[in-house]
Amino acid sequence: MATIKFLVQSKSQTAPVYCRLSLNRSQSFKRRTGFLSNEAEIKKVSAQRTVLDDTQKVFKNDLDRLSVAVKDQLNEDTSKGVLIDGDWLESTIENHFGRKKSTNLEYLTTYAQYFIDNLPFKVSEIKGQGVSEATKKKYVSILNKLLSFEKYKKKRFLVKEVDLNFRKDFLKYLGEVDRISPNTAGRYIKFVKTFVLDAQKNGQEINPKMQDFKGYSLKVEKITLSFDELETLRQTKFENAILEAAKDWLIIGCYTGQRVSDLLRMNKRMIHSTHGFDLIEITQQKTGKNVVIPIHPIVKEILEKRNGEFPQTLGNKPDSVSALFNRSIKEVCRLVGFNSLEKGKVYNKEMRKFENGEYEKWQLVTSHVCRRSFATNFYANQKYPTPLLMNITAHSTEKQFLEYIGKPPLDYSLQLAKTWANEVLSSQKESQLRVVPNSKAS
């Protein structure tokens, strides 16, 4: 059981009064209260039955109120999983007295929170001021991981303590304790480095080895549905209304190239006609970008069979809709026989982690197959310039687009080489070689 005691550490008659919080025999923290007193007076006001003068009564009441405030905050924060340490005690004391709280920006998690709080003022040439809600959620997510890591290690880390040993320990924690995928862990490392480098810009000392503190991304097998597979789906009719709707949403997704968060929000009101063409206009939730998508004839066919409406919704809440869609399209792909063996990863519920291996294709199908299939299928056809496809997928750079569909930079060169070769052949067919006869020298 936690105990609180007040004490002085000097024989002086005006020594600083400390509050000591003991969580157990091995964990105790001590911070100044801001009061001044002496050992004799502390013992007197701490005794159960003693005669106090008016000044001592006021002092005792102040200490008692502080003790209650610390205990109440301890109970509340312990239930939330907040790390209880000396800094927590100092912050609690300062809050109780209404003092200005120290920023403590030298601590990694404190600076991370400062970084997140200032995201609305972040400026970039591409996006202007601020960031999307999705970007903010990513930073909040990594902050929560760091807080959990500190609680696990029973230690708060300074910004300058973020080094290669921190990287190793954090990756080990993410993999063995939090059981997240290696790719996600590598991305979190990048976010930690972002926090640290930003702290350096604001005057915080950092470890000189930060240039070697690098995130990473592992090669992920790209699962897509080809045009032939999409045609197989189109020719299949399911009696189950949910599976039929999921099938149609899957086909629409593969011809519109949108994330599931945007795909399943599509409705008739988003369709507009311009210059005789029907277009879907939607603002992406993740990026905030406005995209206008031409309606492919196959998508138009699906809408026409439903009297111009999109398929039925699969739920009310975004998370449950996405989960049901993922389960349903797996079942759809299983029933139509997409069972070729493919490399990928499947979540093992018992082990609580993803496992790499070879699985039947339907097992690897997720909602992300929509956007990736659109990009991959149409990129393979030279009739569709990459910038046109990027306008639909909303990738910012061609490099991002190629990485997304798993195409190496060599593809640029090969595509250009084929284009030049075709131009040469076309030119040879169209032109006639004109022979100039020899002329006599005058």
C-alpha positions in Angstrom: 0.0 0.0 0.0 1.3 3.4 -0.9 2.3 5.7 1.9 3.1 9.4 2.0 5.4 11.1 4.5 6.8 14.6 4.9 10.4 15.2 6.1 13.4 17.5 6.0 17.0 16.6 5.2 18.8 19.3 7.1 19.3 20.4 10.7 18.5 24.0 9.6 15.5 25.7 11.2 14.3 26.6 7.7 14.9 23.5 5.7 13.0 22.5 2.5 10.1 20.1 3.3 10.0 17.0 1.1 7.1 14.8 0.2 8.1 11.1 0.0 5.8 8.7 -1.8 6.5 5.0 -1.2 4.8 2.6 -3.5 6.5 -0.5 -2.0 9.7 -1.4 -0.3 11.8 -1.0 -3.5 10.0 2.1 -5.0 9.9 5.5 -3.4 10.1 9.0 -4.7 10.9 12.3 -3.0 10.2 15.8 -4.2 10.1 19.3 -2.6 6.8 20.7 -1.5 7.8 24.4 -1.4 7.3 24.6 2.4 10.1 25.4 4.8 10.3 23.9 8.3 12.5 21.9 10.6 12.7 18.4 11.9 11.1 19.1 15.3 8.1 20.9 13.8 7.6 18.2 11.1 7.5 15.5 13.9 5.0 17.5 15.9 2.5 18.2 13.1 2.8 14.6 11.9 1.9 13.2 15.4 -1.6 11.9 15.9 -2.3 13.6 19.2 -0.5 16.8 20.0 -1.2 20.4 20.9 -0.5 22.8 18.1 -0.5 26.6 17.9 -2.5 28.4 15.2 0.5 28.6 12.8 1.2 24.9 13.2 -2.5 24.0 12.6 -2.4 25.9 9.3 0.8 24.1 8.4 -0.6 20.7 9.3 -3.8 21.3 7.3 -1.7 22.3 4.2 0.3 19.1 4.5 -2.9 17.0 5.0 -4.5 18.5 1.9 -1.4 17.9 -0.1 -1.3 14.3 1.1 -5.0 13.7 0.1 -4.4 15.3 -3.3 -1.4 13.0 -4.0 -3.3 9.9 -3.0 -6.3 10.8 -5.1 -4.2 11.5 -8.1 -2.2 8.3 -7.5 -5.4 6.2 -7.5 -6.7 7.9 -10.7 -3.4 7.7 -12.7 -2.6 4.1 -11.5 -6.0 3.0 -12.9 -5.0 4.6 -16.3 -1.6 3.0 -16.4 0.3 6.3 -16.0 3.9 5.9 -15.1 4.4 6.9 -11.4 7.8 8.2 -10.7 9.6 11.3 -9.2 8.6 13.5 -12.1 4.9 12.5 -11.7 5.1 13.4 -8.0 6.7 16.7 -8.7 4.0 17.5 -11.3 1.2 16.5 -8.9 2.6 18.7 -6.2 2.9 21.7 -8.6 -0.6 21.1 -9.9 -2.0 21.0 -6.4 -0.6 24.4 -5.6 -1.5 25.9 -9.0 2.1 26.5 -9.8 3.3 26.8 -13.4 4.3 23.4 -14.5 7.8 22.8 -15.8 7.8 21.8 -19.4 10.5 19.2 -18.9 11.1 19.1 -22.7 14.3 17.3 -22.1 12.3 14.1 -21.7 11.4 12.2 -24.8 7.7 11.6 -24.1 7.2 15.2 -22.9 8.7 16.5 -26.0 6.7 14.1 -28.1 3.5 15.6 -26.6 4.8 19.1 -27.2 5.5 18.1 -30.9 1.9 16.8 -31.2 0.4 19.9 -29.6 2.2 22.0 -32.2 1.2 20.0 -35.3 -1.6 22.5 -36.1 1.1 25.1 -36.7 3.3 22.9 -38.8 3.9 24.3 -42.3 4.9 22.6 -45.5 5.0 23.8 -49.1 2.7 21.0 -50.2 0.1 20.9 -47.5 0.3 24.4 -46.2 -0.4 24.8 -42.4 -1.4 21.9 -40.2 -1.6 18.1 -40.8 -4.4 15.7 -41.4 -6.2 14.0 -38.5 -4.8 10.7 -39.7 -1.2 12.0 -39.4 -1.9 13.3 -35.9 -3.2 9.9 -34.9 0.0 8.3 -36.1 2.1 10.5 -33.8 -0.3 9.9 -30.9 0.0 6.2 -31.4 3.8 6.2 -31.2 3.6 8.4 -28.1 1.4 5.9 -26.4 3.9 3.1 -27.4 6.7 5.2 -25.8 4.7 5.7 -22.6 4.0 2.0 -22.4 7.7 1.3 -23.1 8.8 3.6 -20.3 6.3 1.9 -17.9 7.7 -1.5 -18.9 11.3 -0.3 -18.3 10.3 1.6 -15.2 12.3 4.6 -16.5 11.7 8.0 -18.2 14.1 8.6 -21.1 15.7 11.9 -21.8 15.9 13.0 -25.4 19.7 12.7 -25.3 19.4 9.1 -24.1 17.8 8.0 -27.3 20.6 6.1 -28.9 21.3 2.8 -30.6 20.8 0.9 -27.3 17.4 2.6 -26.9 16.6 1.6 -30.5 17.5 -2.1 -29.8 15.5 -2.2 -26.6 12.5 -0.5 -28.0 12.4 -2.8 -31.1 12.7 -5.8 -28.8 9.8 -4.5 -26.7 7.6 -3.8 -29.8 8.3 -7.3 -31.1 8.2 -9.5 -28.0 5.9 -7.6 -25.7 3.6 -5.6 -27.9 3.8 -8.2 -30.7 3.5 -5.7 -33.5 4.8 -6.5 -37.0 8.4 -5.8 -38.0 7.3 -3.2 -40.6 5.2 -1.3 -38.1 8.1 -1.4 -35.6 10.4 0.0 -38.3 8.0 2.8 -39.0 7.8 3.7 -35.3 11.5 4.0 -35.1 11.3 6.7 -37.9 8.7 8.6 -35.8 11.0 8.5 -32.7 13.8 10.0 -34.8 11.5 12.7 -36.0 10.7 13.6 -32.4 14.4 13.7 -31.5 15.6 15.8 -34.5 12.8 18.3 -33.9 13.9 18.5 -30.3 17.4 19.3 -31.5 16.0 22.2 -33.5 14.5 23.6 -30.3 17.8 23.5 -28.4 17.7 20.0 -26.8 20.9 18.0 -26.6 20.8 14.7 -28.6 23.0 11.7 -28.9 25.8 12.2 -31.5 25.0 8.8 -33.0 21.5 9.8 -34.1 22.6 9.6 -37.8 22.8 5.9 -37.3 19.4 5.7 -35.6 17.3 4.6 -38.6 13.9 3.1 -39.2 13.3 0.6 -41.9 10.6 -1.1 -44.0 10.7 -4.7 -45.1 9.5 -5.9 -48.5 5.9 -6.8 -48.3 4.3 -9.1 -50.8 1.8 -7.2 -53.0 -1.5 -9.0 -53.2 -3.7 -7.8 -56.1 -6.6 -9.0 -58.2 -6.0 -9.1 -61.9 -8.6 -7.9 -64.5 -9.3 -11.6 -65.2 -10.0 -12.3 -61.5 -12.2 -9.2 -61.3 -14.1 -10.6 -64.3 -14.6 -13.9 -62.5 -16.0 -12.0 -59.6 -18.3 -9.9 -61.9 -19.7 -13.1 -63.4 -20.5 -14.6 -60.0 -23.8 -14.1 -58.3 -24.2 -14.7 -54.5 -27.6 -15.4 -53.0 -26.3 -14.0 -49.6 -27.0 -10.3 -49.8 -24.0 -9.4 -47.6 -21.6 -11.4 -49.8 -23.2 -9.9 -53.0 -22.8 -6.4 -51.6 -19.2 -7.1 -50.5 -18.4 -8.5 -54.0 -19.7 -5.4 -55.7 -17.9 -3.1 -53.2 -14.7 -5.0 -53.9 -15.1 -4.6 -57.7 -15.9 -0.9 -57.3 -12.8 -0.5 -55.1 -10.6 -2.1 -57.7 -11.8 0.4 -60.3 -11.8 3.5 -58.2 -8.5 3.0 -56.3 -9.7 4.3 -52.9 -9.0 3.2 -49.3 -11.7 1.4 -47.5 -12.4 4.4 -45.3 -13.4 6.4 -48.5 -14.7 3.5 -50.6 -17.5 2.5 -48.2 -18.6 6.1 -47.8 -19.4 6.5 -51.5 -23.0 7.3 -52.3 -25.2 8.6 -55.1 -24.8 12.2 -53.9 -21.1 12.1 -54.8 -21.8 11.5 -58.5 -21.6 14.5 -60.7 -21.9 14.8 -64.5 -19.4 17.0 -66.4 -19.1 17.3 -70.2 -21.2 14.2 -70.5 -19.2 12.0 -68.1 -20.2 10.8 -64.7 -17.6 11.4 -62.0 -17.3 10.5 -58.3 -16.0 13.4 -56.2 -14.8 12.6 -52.7 -12.5 14.1 -50.1 -10.2 11.5 -48.7 -10.4 11.1 -44.9 -6.7 10.2 -44.5 -5.1 12.9 -46.7 -7.8 15.5 -46.9 -7.3 15.6 -50.6 -10.2 16.1 -53.0 -10.2 13.5 -55.7 -12.5 13.2 -58.8 -12.8 9.7 -60.2 -14.2 8.8 -63.6 -16.9 6.0 -63.3 -15.6 3.0 -65.2 -18.2 1.1 -67.3 -18.0 -1.9 -65.0 -18.7 0.3 -62.0 -21.6 2.0 -63.9 -23.0 -1.5 -64.6 -23.0 -2.3 -60.9 -24.8 1.0 -60.1 -27.4 0.5 -62.9 -28.4 -2.9 -61.6 -29.0 -1.2 -58.2 -31.0 1.6 -59.7 -28.1 4.1 -59.6 -27.3 3.4 -56.0 -24.1 2.0 -54.5 -24.3 -1.4 -52.7 -25.8 -1.6 -49.2 -23.7 -0.4 -46.3 -22.1 -3.2 -44.2 -22.6 -1.5 -40.8 -22.9 1.7 -38.9 -19.5 2.3 -37.3 -16.4 2.8 -39.5 -14.3 0.2 -37.6 -17.1 -2.5 -37.7 -17.8 -1.8 -41.4 -14.1 -2.2 -42.3 -13.9 -5.5 -40.3 -17.0 -6.9 -41.8 -15.8 -5.9 -45.3 -12.5 -7.7 -44.7 -14.2 -10.9 -43.5 -16.7 -10.8 -46.3 -14.3 -10.3 -49.2 -12.1 -13.1 -47.9 -15.2 -15.4 -48.0 -16.1 -14.1 -51.5 -12.7 -14.8 -52.8 -12.6 -18.3 -51.2 -16.0 -19.2 -52.7 -14.9 -18.2 -56.3 -11.8 -20.3 -55.9 -8.9 -17.8 -55.6 -6.8 -20.5 -53.9 -3.4 -20.2 -55.7 -0.5 -20.3 -53.2 0.9 -16.8 -52.5 3.6 -15.5 -50.2 2.2 -13.2 -47.4 1.4 -12.9 -43.8 -1.6 -14.1 -41.8 -2.6 -13.1 -38.3 -2.2 -16.0 -35.8 -4.8 -15.3 -33.1 -3.2 -17.7 -30.6 0.2 -16.2 -31.0 -1.2 -12.7 -31.3 1.1 -11.9 -34.2 1.4 -12.0 -38.0 3.2 -15.0 -39.5 4.9 -15.1 -42.9 4.5 -18.0 -45.1 2.6 -19.4 -48.2 -1.2 -19.2 -48.0 -4.1 -19.6 -50.4 -4.7 -16.2 -52.0 -8.1 -15.6 -50.5 -6.6 -15.8 -47.0 -4.3 -12.8 -47.9 -7.0 -10.6 -49.4 -7.8 -7.5 -47.4 -9.5 -4.2 -48.1 -6.2 -2.8 -49.3 -6.3 -5.0 -52.3 -8.7 -2.5 -53.9 -6.4 0.5 -54.1 -3.3 -1.6 -55.0 -5.1 -3.6 -57.7 -6.3 -0.4 -59.3 -2.8 1.1 -59.3 -1.1 -2.1 -60.5 -3.6 -3.1 -63.2 -3.7 0.2 -64.9 0.0 1.0 -64.5 0.7 -2.2 -66.5 -1.1 -0.6 -69.5 0.9 2.2 -71.2 -2.3 3.9 -72.2 -2.6 5.2 -68.7 0.2 7.7 -67.8 1.3 7.4 -64.2 0.3 11.0 -63.3 -3.3 10.2 -64.3 -3.4 7.2 -61.9 -1.7 9.2 -59.1 -4.5 11.8 -59.5 -6.9 9.0 -58.4 -4.8 7.3 -55.7 -3.6 10.7 -54.4 0.1 9.6 -54.1 2.2 12.7 -53.8 5.2 11.5 -55.9 5.9 8.9 -58.6 8.4 7.3 -56.2 5.7 6.7 -53.7 3.4 5.3 -56.3 6.0 2.9 -57.7 7.0 1.7 -54.2 3.3 1.2 -53.4 2.8 -1.2 -56.3 6.2 -2.8 -55.9 7.8 -1.5 -59.0 11.6 -0.7 -58.9 13.0 2.5 -60.4 14.3 0.3 -63.3 10.7 0.2 -64.5 11.0 3.9 -65.5 13.9 3.1 -67.8 12.3 0.1 -69.3 9.1 1.9 -70.0 11.0 4.8 -71.6 13.1 2.3 -73.6 9.9 0.6 -74.9 8.4 3.9 -75.8 11.5 5.0 -77.8 11.6 1.6 -79.5 8.0 1.9 -80.6 8.6 5.4 -81.9 11.5 4.2 -84.0 9.4 1.4 -85.5 6.5 3.7 -86.2 8.9 6.2 -87.8 10.4 3.6 -90.0 7.0 2.4 -91.3 5.8 5.9 -92.1 8.9 7.3 -93.8 10.5 6.4 -97.0 14.3 6.4 -97.4 15.2 9.0 -100.1 18.3 8.1 -102.1 20.3 10.9 -103.5 22.2 10.0 -106.7 25.9 10.7 -107.0 26.5 14.1 -108.7 29.3 14.7 -111.2 32.1 16.9 -110.0 32.2 20.1 -111.9 
